[in-house]
Amino acid sequence: MIKLTRMAAMATVLAVGTAMYSPAAFAQDSIYVPNLSYRTGPFAATGIPLMNGQRDYVMMLNARDGGVGGVKLDYDECETGYSTEKGVECYEKTKDKAVVTQPWSTGITLQVLPKTNVDKIPILAPGYGFSPMADGKIFQWAFNPPAGYWDAASMILEYLSGGDMASLKGKKIAFLHLDHPYGKEPIPLFEAMAKKYGFTFLPIPVGLKEMQNQSAQWLQIRRERPDNVIMWGWGAMNAGAITEAVKTKYPMDKFIGIWWSGSDDDMLTVGEAGKGYKSISWSQPQPDSQAMADIKKYVIDAGNSLVENPDVDTKKVFYQRGIVISMILVEGIKAAQEHFGVKAVNAEQVRWGLENLDMNAETLAALGATGMVPPFKTSCGNHTGHSGAWMLEWDGAKFVPVSDLLQADQSAIEPLIEQKAKEYAEANAPWPVNNDCKE
Amino acid sequence: MLYRTAGQFKTSYKADHALFPVRQDAVLLWIIVFLAVVVFPLTASEFTFQALLIPVLIYSLAALGLNILTGYAGQLSLGTAAFMGVGAYATYKLITIFPEMNLLAAILLSGFFSAAVGAAFGLPSLRIKGFYLAIATLAAQFFLVWLFEKWAWLYNYNASGAIQVPNIDFFGIRVAGPTAKSIVQYYFVLGVVALMTALSINLTRGRIGRIWKAVRDMDIAAELVGINLMKAKLLAFAVSSYICGVAGALFVFLWRGAAEPNLFDIPLSFRILFIAIIGGLGSVMGNFLGALLIVALPVVINTIPDALGLDIGAAPLEHINTMIVGGLIIFFLIVEPLGLARLWQIIREKFIIWPFPH
């Protein structure tokens, strides 16, 4: 009994202590930029390099320039383990102070998307999320620069055709994808293109439980003998598909992945055997750039980075993509600071900043990031920017670019974006639409 | 002292069979009701509503559904999440086919779809028992999630394969969808959960509940005293799935706002099974205690370092959290294998005889 009483007393003291301690009044001399990270769980292998890149860029700015425009960036991570439930919890936890939400999964994006209109917080989902988010008139608070999944699908087809889409006629293209909202995203575009250019489109879904063992899917691929395999994979699915392709001796140079299927770590397990595998990417590692040199000087050498093996890991595609993502966010904050003349910008001002991003060649050069991402520009009607992308190829040890900058066929994408965005707005009526935007 | 029962005389059979024969229990219940209806909603922030109050209630209801089947009728099931999914998808179809339908009516109706599916998957329970039955219900789990993925009609041919909750009004007040206020959703959930809990309490302590307990304790003996096993078991499956279906509908419509099929996959089933086991099988209150431990505690632990000003990285914090919760689960199961409900009962009995233990 005494024990119980003592335990109860301790619990009470603890509870009261926590309740009494109100978090310090939020100082206005920093900008809070949370990140819904996933350094744990089944997708951690791909999450960690991206999060490290995002974190190190912000750390570098804080150390080199004292933040952005004289205001420190308060970078914080809320761990989701890629679970939608935890993601929403993190969103609720951070939304009061945050100037942006970085949801990091299509599932979380879909959940948070309708709430942002009410909470007035911009979503920044670079290269992922819901493709129709490009329509800024309908999705006022959502941004997926520099390119969306439909851009990727179109660019991959363009690369396969060698510039002449008519040459795809009669070909058979298999689409190996995760059976999940993310993997299904590009299907409407592929289907429209298949009809238009007369190729056979063959979707092959991989269930979440089959990610690591795709023998059934690759048996189907062997039987169907497609001219090309396009992959929309994530996490363990990528490594699974690549090992299986090597095992079934599928010609690697016919195999193309989305930008999330182009992680060095997935390829290193097969090494030389993966030679020829390609991945479309809107980012490219530039280990010799000024931005990277500064990160090395101010963050890595100072011992403030979480990267385990800096000499190797910082050269990888995903780490450098993380840097680009933070760069896009910071440029949005900068644009907002300049436009509103405020140092500590709020969420609504950052929304304006992200809507008026201008990442042209000079800006990129000034950031010391030439070649890390193609130049692009957003506007009130175009929240993606449609930067275009490069085709990267695995040379046995690293990814190297093998194409010039590819551009998506916007004439095929725009009507689809408009239609799907409208459908979404109708299904969620009443949905606020920005009618002031004349574009 | 606080729990002294001296002087509380019962003069009728009715008083003796009251839900709370001890007056202090009734007082405690009123305190909890007062907290839930007045204090929490007045003080809670958006985060508290969305991460603590609403999920705890919904998970408790789902665990209650499972507990009726596993705790009262003794039929082990691993298909809870799938039955929740049936409720959620049924509500979605009802709402999109009949947009003018009342949300409460749609949720309560959707439970019947779930009940029918549950009873169908309960048929093997007539021939097999225990772990073998668990495997049979596992089939329901896999089959139904597969169906949610492949049957595009269920999600209205949405390209992403997910269902999204539209804005829904309930007697002029927005209760579901992105523009709904958390406090409204909370009261809606609280109302449904309270209704279901009251029904279950009365069901489990009445004739049907006794039949279920008889089947659970020894089904051959139950059959010998004249209980129709088929009826009893299938009824348990139907009632359990009904409650799970309602919980699933609340889960998606009043809390999550969107759902993809793999949300209803086996991890959710296990989570609810843990709540039921740690809370206490064969107890109604245990579900709520279990949900507090499994659902609310990790959220609370996550906020502690921030509140104390400690700087722990997000990933280590997540690991520490998992370890603490895991440790607590083991601790509680060692201290009281019959669950938190039983632990509370022991504490209560000690209070009653305090300060003069035998």
Boltz contact constraints between the chains, C-beta under 6 A:
constraints:
  - contact:
      token1: [A, 18]
      token2: [B, 307]
      max_distance: 6.0
  - contact:
      token1: [A, 21]
      token2: [B, 307]
      max_distance: 6.0
  - contact:
      token1: [A, 37]
      token2: [B, 314]
      max_distance: 6.0
  - contact:
      token1: [A, 39]
      token2: [B, 315]
      max_distance: 6.0
  - contact:
      token1: [A, 40]
      token2: [B, 315]
      max_distance: 6.0
  - contact:
      token1: [A, 40]
      token2: [B, 318]
      max_distance: 6.0
  - contact:
      token1: [A, 77]
      token2: [B, 314]
      max_distance: 6.0
  - contact:
      token1: [A, 78]
      token2: [B, 314]
      max_distance: 6.0
  - contact:
      token1: [A, 79]
      token2: [B, 314]
      max_distance: 6.0
  - contact:
      token1: [A, 79]
      token2: [B, 315]
      max_distance: 6.0
  - contact:
      token1: [A, 79]
      token2: [B, 318]
      max_distance: 6.0
  - contact:
      token1: [A, 89]
      token2: [B, 51]
      max_distance: 6.0
  - contact:
      token1: [A, 92]
      token2: [B, 47]
      max_distance: 6.0
  - contact:
      token1: [A, 92]
      token2: [B, 50]
      max_distance: 6.0
  - contact:
      token1: [A, 92]
      token2: [B, 51]
      max_distance: 6.0
  - contact:
      token1: [A, 93]
      token2: [B, 47]
      max_distance: 6.0
  - contact:
      token1: [A, 110]
      token2: [B, 162]
      max_distance: 6.0
  - contact:
      token1: [A, 110]
      token2: [B, 258]
      max_distance: 6.0
  - contact:
      token1: [A, 111]
      token2: [B, 257]
      max_distance: 6.0
  - contact:
      token1: [A, 111]
      token2: [B, 258]
      max_distance: 6.0
  - contact:
      token1: [A, 114]
      token2: [B, 178]
      max_distance: 6.0
  - contact:
      token1: [A, 115]
      token2: [B, 178]
      max_distance: 6.0
  - contact:
      token1: [A, 118]
      token2: [B, 178]
      max_distance: 6.0
  - contact:
      token1: [A, 118]
      token2: [B, 179]
      max_distance: 6.0
  - contact:
      token1: [A, 181]
      token2: [B, 160]
      max_distance: 6.0
  - contact:
      token1: [A, 181]
      token2: [B, 161]
      max_distance: 6.0
  - contact:
      token1: [A, 181]
      token2: [B, 162]
      max_distance: 6.0
  - contact:
      token1: [A, 181]
      token2: [B, 260]
      max_distance: 6.0
  - contact:
      token1: [A, 184]
      token2: [B, 160]
      max_distance: 6.0
  - contact:
      token1: [A, 184]
      token2: [B, 161]
      max_distance: 6.0
  - contact:
      token1: [A, 188]
      token2: [B, 159]
      max_distance: 6.0
  - contact:
      token1: [A, 208]
      token2: [B, 262]
      max_distance: 6.0
  - contact:
      token1: [A, 427]
      token2: [B, 166]
      max_distance: 6.0
  - contact:
      token1: [A, 428]
      token2: [B, 166]
      max_distance: 6.0
